[in-house]
Amino acid sequence: MPAYLVRLIKNRDLVGIFVADDEDELEFVVDECTDAAYCEYVELPDGGVMWTSPAKPIPIDLGTPDENDEVGDPFPWRGASLTDQWWSIVYGNDVVEWTPFVENPPQDDPEPELKRPKGPAQIIPIRKSERPRHAGKMPLPKEQKRPTDE
């Protein structure tokens, strides 16, 4: 499944890094935070977001939401970095061809603002899918055991 870097066309503001099966699915995911018609994207090569020092144990403890509906510990973006290939694209060292979502992006309407959360980065719950989910733990190779396995 390919990964994509998405930005607004007008001011090149970063929208996000998304993973989607194809461009139609990508447009659907981008629409969760802004109008995709105002955006353009580029498919990313192999790479990712990484932490080269301790970040947080996974899964991150969400705790119990307080009255402001905030989740527990924020996602540890501060220590995150990009792999070399992604870094080169984000910082303009690699020349890439951006593709708009629509053939003739809107010109007369004001460009939408991104729906930005207040405060540090947050994990946004994904909508429930019709696809079945695995009920149990993922199997480990026979030579590995979980600490709770006996």
C-alpha positions as CSV (number, residue, x, y, z in Angstrom):
1,M,0.0,0.0,0.0
2,P,1.6,3.3,-1.1
3,A,2.3,6.3,1.1
4,Y,1.6,9.8,0.0
5,L,2.7,13.3,1.0
6,V,-0.2,15.8,0.6
7,R,0.0,19.6,0.7
8,L,-2.3,22.6,-0.2
9,I,-1.8,23.9,-3.7
10,K,-2.0,27.6,-3.0
11,N,0.5,28.0,-0.1
12,R,2.1,24.5,-0.1
13,D,1.1,24.0,3.6
14,L,1.6,20.4,4.7
15,V,-1.6,18.5,5.1
16,G,-0.1,15.1,6.0
17,I,1.4,11.8,5.2
18,F,-1.2,9.2,4.3
19,V,-1.3,5.6,3.4
20,A,-4.1,4.5,0.9
21,D,-4.7,1.7,-1.6
22,D,-5.1,4.2,-4.5
23,E,-5.8,7.8,-5.3
24,D,-9.5,7.6,-4.7
25,E,-9.0,6.2,-1.2
26,L,-6.3,8.9,-0.6
27,E,-8.8,11.6,-1.5
28,F,-11.4,10.1,0.9
29,V,-8.8,10.1,3.8
30,V,-7.6,13.7,3.0
31,D,-11.2,14.9,3.0
32,E,-11.2,14.1,6.8
33,C,-9.1,17.2,7.4
34,T,-9.6,19.5,4.5
35,D,-11.2,19.7,1.0
36,A,-9.0,17.5,-1.2
37,A,-9.9,19.6,-4.3
38,Y,-7.5,22.3,-3.0
39,C,-4.7,19.8,-2.5
40,E,-2.0,18.0,-4.4
41,Y,0.0,14.9,-3.6
42,V,3.1,12.9,-4.4
43,E,3.6,9.2,-3.9
44,L,6.5,8.5,-1.5
45,P,9.2,6.0,-2.0
46,D,10.1,3.4,0.6
47,G,10.6,5.1,3.9
48,G,8.8,6.2,7.0
49,V,8.6,8.1,10.3
50,M,11.0,6.8,12.9
51,W,12.2,7.4,16.5
52,T,16.0,6.9,16.9
53,S,15.8,7.2,20.7
54,P,13.3,6.0,23.3
55,A,9.8,7.5,22.7
56,K,6.9,5.7,24.4
57,P,5.9,2.1,25.1
58,I,3.4,0.9,22.6
59,P,0.4,0.7,22.9
60,I,0.2,4.2,24.4
61,D,-1.9,4.4,27.5
62,L,-4.9,6.6,26.6
63,G,-6.1,6.7,30.2
64,T,-9.6,7.8,30.8
65,P,-10.9,10.9,29.0
66,D,-11.4,13.9,31.3
67,E,-14.2,16.4,31.0
68,N,-12.5,18.1,28.0
69,D,-12.5,14.7,26.1
70,E,-8.7,14.8,25.8
71,V,-6.9,11.5,25.6
72,G,-4.0,10.5,27.9
73,D,-0.4,10.9,26.9
74,P,0.1,12.8,23.6
75,F,1.7,11.1,20.7
76,P,5.5,11.6,20.9
77,W,6.1,13.6,17.7
78,R,8.9,15.6,19.2
79,G,11.4,12.7,18.9
80,A,10.2,11.6,15.4
81,S,12.2,12.0,12.2
82,L,11.9,11.0,8.6
83,T,13.9,8.4,6.8
84,D,16.4,9.8,4.3
85,Q,14.3,9.4,1.2
86,W,11.2,11.1,2.7
87,W,13.4,13.8,4.3
88,S,14.8,14.6,0.8
89,I,11.3,15.1,-0.6
90,V,10.0,17.1,2.3
91,Y,13.0,19.5,2.3
92,G,13.0,19.9,-1.5
93,N,16.3,18.1,-2.2
94,D,14.6,15.7,-4.6
95,V,12.5,17.1,-7.4
96,V,9.1,15.5,-7.5
97,E,6.0,16.0,-9.6
98,W,3.0,16.9,-7.6
99,T,-0.5,15.7,-8.8
100,P,-3.6,17.7,-8.0
101,F,-6.7,15.7,-6.9
102,V,-8.8,17.4,-9.5
103,E,-7.9,18.4,-13.0
104,N,-8.9,22.1,-12.6
105,P,-8.5,23.0,-8.9
106,P,-10.9,25.7,-7.7
107,Q,-9.6,29.2,-8.2
108,D,-12.4,31.5,-7.2
109,D,-13.3,30.1,-3.8
110,P,-11.1,30.9,-0.8
111,E,-8.8,28.0,0.1
112,P,-10.0,26.1,3.2
113,E,-8.1,26.2,6.4
114,L,-6.8,22.9,7.7
115,K,-8.7,21.5,10.6
116,R,-5.9,21.7,13.1
117,P,-6.1,20.3,16.6
118,K,-5.2,22.6,19.5
119,G,-2.1,21.7,21.4
120,P,0.4,18.8,20.5
121,A,-0.3,16.2,17.9
122,Q,-3.2,13.9,18.7
123,I,-4.2,10.4,17.5
124,I,-7.4,10.6,15.6
125,P,-9.6,7.5,15.9
126,I,-10.3,5.8,12.6
127,R,-14.0,5.3,11.7
128,K,-15.2,1.8,12.2
129,S,-14.9,-0.4,9.1
130,E,-17.1,-3.1,7.7
131,R,-14.0,-5.3,7.5
132,P,-13.6,-8.0,10.2
133,R,-10.9,-7.5,12.7
134,H,-8.7,-10.2,14.2
135,A,-10.0,-11.0,17.6
136,G,-6.8,-12.6,19.0
137,K,-3.2,-11.7,19.3
138,M,-1.0,-11.9,16.3
139,P,1.0,-15.2,16.3
140,L,4.7,-15.0,17.0
141,P,7.3,-17.3,15.5
142,K,7.6,-20.6,17.4
143,E,10.9,-19.6,19.0
144,Q,9.5,-16.3,20.5
145,K,7.1,-16.2,23.4
146,R,5.3,-13.2,24.9
147,P,6.3,-12.4,28.5
148,T,2.8,-13.4,29.6
149,D,2.9,-16.7,27.8
150,E,3.7,-19.7,29.9
